[in-house]
């Protein structure tokens, strides 16, 4: 098997969280969201676990770029600002995301994020973000909250709230709409985290790629039928990949369900995303690259995941879905500030995260 050194790796979801109590906008829900990540962090292997205080802090932009480009074999990343409205800054502030773009111009592609329900004019805010930092896509969430904790659902096929926003995205020249699915926040109703509302949006706006983030964590079979049937629907494995560390057989089952409907061709619809530094990107990369997957069953017959399939998932599928030329991205990183950096041996050693001893 070739090594990861021979693979151009694109992480399609990265963040710079602020999980401090001072950032809680709706404390009873924000605390629940933060604690889910902290609980998963406690299941990471020795050396990869950060202290609870470090994990629930305000992460500098440098922590994300160092974890990605100094401590892992990730070559390129998409930084997602967030509009999770139980946090004052959405959990990843737009200002921090913009700083990441500016500090790493050869290594990142910009994304916008919109509160599609709470803003008086979400289309105007999307225009503002496009003019400010030229994102190529936008991230949305299925749940939004008022400061008093009142919850609102957002559906991808809503004719009043969603469809005008997708048309505006097309008009602005955006290529991708990424939507958080499968993993519910706190006690929010599960209905809007299902994937059924994606297909009407995908059918109605073929100019856009729709990316289901956390795909396969739940509703894996339904998600698999979506990517098999709709050429502009893809799945991002952020958070789902943690199963490779905590319960590898569960990850195999999730991937099996994602690929069952479309078979071997559905491999082309799976995109790598770690949420780094929510979890250490190198740990997930090594687990995935070295995992010996069993024969996969599908509607059209069994098949084997090959090294070429893994290459597709780690970068090639991103380029196809997001409209980039992978060779051009690789050429752009050939002589930048990270090109001669030797990868650090120890996780979190180039960040200010404190590690559990």
Backbone torsions as a table, in degrees:
resi	resn	phi	psi	omega
1	UNK	NA	136.5	173.1
2	UNK	-63.4	164.2	178.9
3	UNK	-95.3	166.8	177.3
4	UNK	-63.4	-20.1	177.3
5	UNK	-59.7	-23.9	-177.8
6	UNK	-91.7	4.1	-175.1
7	UNK	-115.3	131.9	173.3
8	UNK	-86.1	112.6	-171.6
9	UNK	-101.3	128.0	177.2
10	UNK	-118.0	122.2	175.4
11	UNK	-96.9	111.2	-170.7
12	UNK	-85.3	-3.1	173.4
13	UNK	-143.2	114.1	171.9
14	UNK	-132.9	160.7	-173.8
15	UNK	-142.2	171.5	170.5
16	UNK	-139.0	78.0	-170.7
17	UNK	-64.5	150.4	163.2
18	UNK	-123.2	99.0	-176.0
19	UNK	-106.1	20.7	178.3
20	UNK	-73.6	154.5	179.3
21	UNK	-61.5	-30.1	179.2
22	UNK	-63.4	-20.1	-179.4
23	UNK	-93.9	0.9	179.5
24	UNK	-74.3	119.5	174.9
25	UNK	-90.2	-39.8	173.6
26	UNK	-123.8	88.7	-166.2
27	UNK	-54.6	-41.8	-174.2
28	UNK	-66.0	-27.2	178.0
29	UNK	-92.0	-39.2	179.6
30	UNK	-60.9	-40.4	179.2
31	UNK	-62.2	-39.9	178.7
32	UNK	-64.2	-42.8	178.9
33	UNK	-61.1	-47.0	-178.8
34	UNK	-64.6	-38.8	-175.3
35	UNK	-71.3	-26.4	176.1
36	UNK	-62.4	-46.1	177.8
37	UNK	-63.5	-39.8	179.8
38	UNK	-64.3	-36.3	178.4
39	UNK	-66.4	-40.6	176.7
40	UNK	-67.7	-37.4	177.9
41	UNK	-57.8	-37.3	-179.1
42	UNK	-67.5	-12.8	179.1
43	UNK	-96.5	0.3	179.3
44	UNK	-73.0	155.9	-178.1
45	UNK	-65.3	164.6	177.1
46	UNK	-55.3	139.4	-179.0
47	UNK	91.8	-24.4	-179.6
48	UNK	-101.5	-7.4	-179.6
49	UNK	-85.9	126.8	171.8
50	UNK	-92.6	157.1	175.0
51	UNK	-63.1	154.5	-180.0
52	UNK	-59.7	-39.5	-179.1
53	UNK	-63.7	-40.5	179.3
54	UNK	-68.7	-42.3	-178.1
55	UNK	-64.7	-38.5	-176.7
56	UNK	-92.9	29.3	179.3
57	UNK	-98.6	-165.8	176.7
58	UNK	-102.8	105.7	-170.3
59	UNK	-79.3	125.0	174.4
60	UNK	-67.1	153.8	175.2
61	UNK	-55.8	-36.5	-178.5
62	UNK	-60.2	-32.0	178.8
63	UNK	-63.0	-40.0	180.0
64	UNK	-68.8	-48.7	-177.6
65	UNK	-66.0	-35.8	179.2
66	UNK	-70.4	-42.0	178.1
67	UNK	-61.7	-38.6	-178.7
68	UNK	-75.5	-51.6	-165.2
69	UNK	-104.2	-11.1	176.1
70	UNK	-113.1	-22.6	-176.0
71	UNK	-117.8	3.3	178.2
72	UNK	-144.5	171.2	179.4
73	UNK	-93.8	24.8	172.5
74	UNK	-73.9	133.6	-177.6
75	UNK	-104.2	-27.5	-172.4
76	UNK	-151.4	150.2	-175.7
77	UNK	-148.3	152.9	170.4
78	UNK	-107.6	119.2	177.6
79	UNK	-90.7	123.5	-178.8
80	UNK	-102.3	109.3	161.4
81	UNK	-62.9	158.0	-174.1
82	UNK	-127.1	151.2	177.4
83	UNK	-123.7	52.3	176.7
84	UNK	-89.0	102.9	-161.7
85	UNK	-81.5	8.1	168.3
86	UNK	-82.5	-6.0	175.3
87	UNK	-112.7	144.5	-177.5
88	UNK	-58.7	-41.9	-177.3
89	UNK	-102.9	12.9	179.7
90	UNK	84.7	-3.3	-178.5
91	UNK	97.4	-44.0	166.8
92	UNK	-120.6	110.0	-174.5
93	UNK	-67.9	144.3	175.8
94	UNK	-56.6	-38.7	-178.3
95	UNK	-63.4	-36.1	178.5
96	UNK	-72.6	-39.5	177.5
97	UNK	-62.3	-42.6	179.5
98	UNK	-64.5	-37.5	177.1
99	UNK	-63.0	-37.8	178.0
100	UNK	-63.9	-44.0	178.1
101	UNK	-59.4	-45.9	-174.6
102	UNK	-68.9	-35.0	-178.6
103	UNK	-78.2	-21.6	-173.4
104	UNK	-132.6	58.9	-171.8
105	UNK	-64.5	-26.4	-179.5
106	UNK	-89.6	-7.1	-171.4
107	UNK	-117.5	2.1	-173.7
108	UNK	-144.5	154.6	171.7
109	UNK	-120.0	138.0	-173.2
110	UNK	-82.0	149.5	174.7
111	UNK	-131.8	149.6	171.4
112	UNK	-99.2	169.6	171.7
113	UNK	-146.5	138.2	-171.6
114	UNK	-127.6	133.9	164.9
115	UNK	-81.3	96.4	-169.6
116	UNK	-76.4	-10.6	-178.2
117	UNK	-113.1	-44.3	-170.7
118	UNK	-77.9	-23.2	-179.5
119	UNK	-78.0	145.3	175.9
120	UNK	-65.2	-35.3	-177.7
121	UNK	-142.6	80.9	-178.6
122	UNK	-62.2	-29.5	178.1
123	UNK	-64.7	-40.6	178.2
124	UNK	-64.9	-38.3	179.7
125	UNK	-68.8	-36.1	176.2
126	UNK	-64.6	-41.3	175.5
127	UNK	-58.9	-44.5	178.9
128	UNK	-57.5	-45.4	-178.4
129	UNK	-66.6	-39.5	178.5
130	UNK	-62.5	-42.5	179.6
131	UNK	-70.5	-29.1	-175.2
132	UNK	-79.9	-40.9	-174.4
133	UNK	-145.2	14.5	168.7
134	UNK	55.6	54.1	175.1
135	UNK	-69.4	155.6	176.8
136	UNK	-102.5	-3.8	179.8
137	UNK	-156.6	177.5	-178.4
138	UNK	-138.5	142.4	178.7
139	UNK	-105.6	134.9	176.9
140	UNK	-130.7	164.6	-176.9
141	UNK	-129.0	151.8	-177.9
142	UNK	-83.9	-6.8	-179.9
143	UNK	-130.7	137.6	174.3
144	UNK	-137.2	149.3	-175.9
145	UNK	-128.8	146.7	167.3
146	UNK	-81.9	162.7	179.0
147	UNK	-57.7	-27.4	179.2
148	UNK	-83.2	3.1	178.1
149	UNK	95.7	-3.6	177.1
150	UNK	-60.1	130.8	-174.2
151	UNK	-103.0	141.0	175.6
152	UNK	-126.6	139.2	174.8
153	UNK	-94.1	146.9	174.9
154	UNK	-124.1	123.5	179.6
155	UNK	-107.5	139.0	-177.7
156	UNK	-64.9	-22.0	-177.4
157	UNK	-106.8	16.3	180.0
158	UNK	-67.8	122.2	-175.3
159	UNK	-69.1	-22.6	-177.8
160	UNK	-95.6	-43.0	-175.6
161	UNK	-93.4	-37.9	-172.0
162	UNK	-92.1	-53.0	-171.1
163	UNK	-60.9	-40.2	175.4
164	UNK	-63.0	-31.8	178.5
165	UNK	-69.6	-39.8	178.4
166	UNK	-67.6	-39.3	177.8
167	UNK	-64.1	-37.7	178.5
168	UNK	-66.9	-37.7	176.7
169	UNK	-60.6	-42.6	176.6
170	UNK	-61.1	-47.1	-178.1
171	UNK	-61.7	-31.8	179.7
172	UNK	-81.6	-6.6	179.6
173	UNK	85.3	16.3	176.6
174	UNK	-74.0	156.4	-175.2
175	UNK	-111.0	-27.6	-168.1
176	UNK	-133.6	137.5	166.8
177	UNK	-116.5	116.2	177.3
178	UNK	-103.1	130.8	-177.5
179	UNK	-125.0	130.5	174.1
180	UNK	-68.3	124.0	177.1
181	UNK	-138.1	174.8	167.6
182	UNK	74.3	-33.4	-176.0
183	UNK	-114.0	105.0	-174.9
184	UNK	-78.0	145.2	175.6
185	UNK	-84.8	126.1	171.9
186	UNK	48.9	-130.1	-177.0
187	UNK	-100.3	20.7	178.9
188	UNK	-61.0	143.2	177.0
189	UNK	-56.0	142.6	-173.9
190	UNK	-76.0	-19.8	-169.9
191	UNK	-54.4	-45.7	-175.5
192	UNK	-75.8	-7.0	177.1
193	UNK	-91.0	-4.7	173.5
194	UNK	-73.0	168.0	-171.4
195	UNK	-104.7	-2.5	-173.8
196	UNK	-61.7	-26.6	-177.5
197	UNK	-77.3	-9.3	-177.7
198	UNK	-72.8	-36.3	-170.2
199	UNK	-67.1	-35.2	178.6
200	UNK	-67.9	-37.3	175.2
201	UNK	-63.8	-43.8	-179.3
202	UNK	-64.6	-40.0	177.9
203	UNK	-67.1	-36.3	-174.6
204	UNK	-80.9	-22.9	-177.5
205	UNK	-131.0	71.4	-177.6
206	UNK	-65.2	-14.1	178.6
207	UNK	-72.2	-18.7	-176.2
208	UNK	-103.5	146.7	166.9
209	UNK	-92.4	131.4	177.0
210	UNK	-108.0	121.9	-173.8
211	UNK	-112.5	116.3	179.8
212	UNK	-86.3	108.2	-176.3
213	UNK	-87.6	139.4	-172.7
214	UNK	72.9	22.8	-177.5
215	UNK	-57.6	134.5	176.8
216	UNK	92.7	-14.0	179.3
217	UNK	-64.0	-42.2	165.9
218	UNK	-138.1	166.3	179.7
219	UNK	55.6	36.6	-174.7
220	UNK	-65.1	-42.7	-178.3
221	UNK	-63.7	-44.4	178.8
222	UNK	-63.4	-39.5	178.9
223	UNK	-64.7	-39.3	177.9
224	UNK	-59.6	-40.1	177.7
225	UNK	-68.6	-31.1	177.0
226	UNK	-63.8	-49.8	-176.0
227	UNK	-72.2	-24.1	177.5
228	UNK	-73.7	-31.2	-171.4
229	UNK	-97.7	-22.8	-172.8
230	UNK	-120.6	117.6	-175.0
231	UNK	-65.6	-19.8	-177.6
232	UNK	-107.1	21.9	175.0
233	UNK	-115.3	127.9	-179.6
234	UNK	-126.4	166.8	179.1
235	UNK	-121.0	133.1	173.6
236	UNK	-106.8	134.0	-171.3
237	UNK	-89.5	11.7	179.1
238	UNK	-53.7	136.7	-177.5
239	UNK	73.5	-42.7	175.5
240	UNK	-56.4	-34.6	-178.4
241	UNK	-63.7	-22.6	-179.3
242	UNK	-62.9	-22.2	176.9
243	UNK	-61.6	-25.6	176.1
244	UNK	-61.7	-25.9	179.2
245	UNK	-94.6	-45.2	-174.2
246	UNK	-84.1	-44.0	-178.0
247	UNK	-146.4	80.0	-173.8
248	UNK	-55.0	-37.3	-179.7
249	UNK	-65.2	-30.3	176.9
250	UNK	-67.7	-37.7	177.1
251	UNK	-64.1	-42.4	178.3
252	UNK	-60.1	-42.9	178.7
253	UNK	-62.6	-42.1	179.6
254	UNK	-63.2	-46.5	179.9
255	UNK	-64.4	-38.8	177.6
256	UNK	-58.1	-44.9	-179.9
257	UNK	-68.1	-36.7	177.7
258	UNK	-63.6	-33.1	-174.3
259	UNK	-97.4	-8.0	-172.6
260	UNK	-60.8	-48.4	-174.6
261	UNK	-67.5	-42.2	-174.8
262	UNK	-95.7	-13.6	179.5
263	UNK	64.5	-148.7	-175.6
264	UNK	-55.6	-36.2	-178.7
265	UNK	-66.0	-27.0	-178.2
266	UNK	-70.2	-16.4	175.5
267	UNK	-56.4	-33.4	-178.3
268	UNK	-67.4	-9.4	-176.0
269	UNK	-104.9	8.4	-177.3
270	UNK	-104.5	127.5	-175.1
271	UNK	-117.3	137.6	179.3
272	UNK	-75.2	131.9	174.6
273	UNK	-158.5	128.6	-174.9
274	UNK	-109.4	-17.8	-171.7
275	UNK	72.0	16.8	-177.0
276	UNK	-53.3	142.6	-0.3
277	UNK	-94.1	36.1	171.2
278	UNK	-56.6	-39.8	171.4
279	UNK	-134.4	155.9	-174.8
280	UNK	-71.4	124.1	-174.0
281	UNK	-65.2	-33.4	-178.3
282	UNK	-69.1	-35.8	177.0
283	UNK	-59.4	-47.2	-179.0
284	UNK	-68.8	-38.4	177.9
285	UNK	-60.4	-48.2	-177.0
286	UNK	-66.6	-40.5	179.3
287	UNK	-62.4	-43.2	-178.3
288	UNK	-69.9	-48.2	-175.4
289	UNK	-63.1	-36.3	-175.3
290	UNK	-93.5	-3.9	-176.7
291	UNK	-74.4	132.0	178.9
292	UNK	-92.6	92.8	-175.7
293	UNK	-72.1	139.3	176.0
294	UNK	-71.5	170.5	174.4
295	UNK	-59.5	133.0	-177.5
296	UNK	-95.7	136.8	175.8
297	UNK	-89.6	148.5	176.5
298	UNK	-150.2	167.9	179.5
299	UNK	-57.8	-31.5	-178.0
300	UNK	-100.5	6.4	177.8
301	UNK	121.0	166.8	-176.1
302	UNK	-73.2	155.1	175.5
303	UNK	-154.4	165.4	-179.1
304	UNK	-112.4	137.0	172.6
305	UNK	-76.7	123.0	-176.0
306	UNK	-103.7	174.8	174.7
307	UNK	-61.2	-38.2	177.4
308	UNK	-62.4	-36.7	177.1
309	UNK	-64.2	-41.6	178.7
310	UNK	-64.0	-38.7	176.7
311	UNK	-60.6	-41.5	178.2
312	UNK	-59.3	-48.0	-177.6
313	UNK	-64.7	-36.6	-175.2
314	UNK	-78.8	-10.9	-180.0
315	UNK	-171.6	-41.5	-173.4
316	UNK	-64.7	-38.7	-179.6
317	UNK	-66.9	-35.8	175.4
318	UNK	-58.0	-48.4	-177.6
319	UNK	-58.8	-41.7	179.8
320	UNK	-66.9	-44.8	-175.5
321	UNK	-71.4	-36.7	-173.5
322	UNK	-98.7	-1.1	175.0
323	UNK	78.3	36.3	177.2
324	UNK	-112.8	156.9	171.8
325	UNK	-97.6	115.4	-174.2
326	UNK	-62.8	-36.6	178.8
327	UNK	-64.3	-38.2	178.2
328	UNK	-67.5	-40.2	176.9
329	UNK	-61.8	-44.2	-179.9
330	UNK	-64.0	-42.3	179.0
331	UNK	-62.3	-34.2	-178.7
332	UNK	-68.7	-21.7	-179.6
333	UNK	-96.3	0.8	-170.0
334	UNK	-67.7	-26.5	-175.4
335	UNK	-141.1	49.9	178.8
336	UNK	-109.5	-167.9	-172.4
337	UNK	-69.0	-13.4	-179.8
338	UNK	-107.7	-6.6	-170.1
339	UNK	-63.8	-29.8	-179.1
340	UNK	-106.0	10.1	-178.1
341	UNK	-80.2	128.5	175.7
342	UNK	-82.1	131.0	-174.7
343	UNK	-63.0	133.9	178.6
344	UNK	-64.8	144.2	-177.6
345	UNK	-78.0	-33.1	-171.8
346	UNK	-106.3	135.4	177.8
347	UNK	-63.6	141.2	177.4
348	UNK	66.0	10.4	-175.6
349	UNK	-74.5	-18.8	178.6
350	UNK	-105.1	9.2	179.0
351	UNK	-112.7	175.7	175.6
352	UNK	-97.5	14.6	173.5
353	UNK	-67.1	137.6	173.5
354	UNK	-90.9	132.1	-175.5
355	UNK	-99.9	143.1	176.4
356	UNK	-65.1	127.8	179.6
357	UNK	-84.9	NA	NA
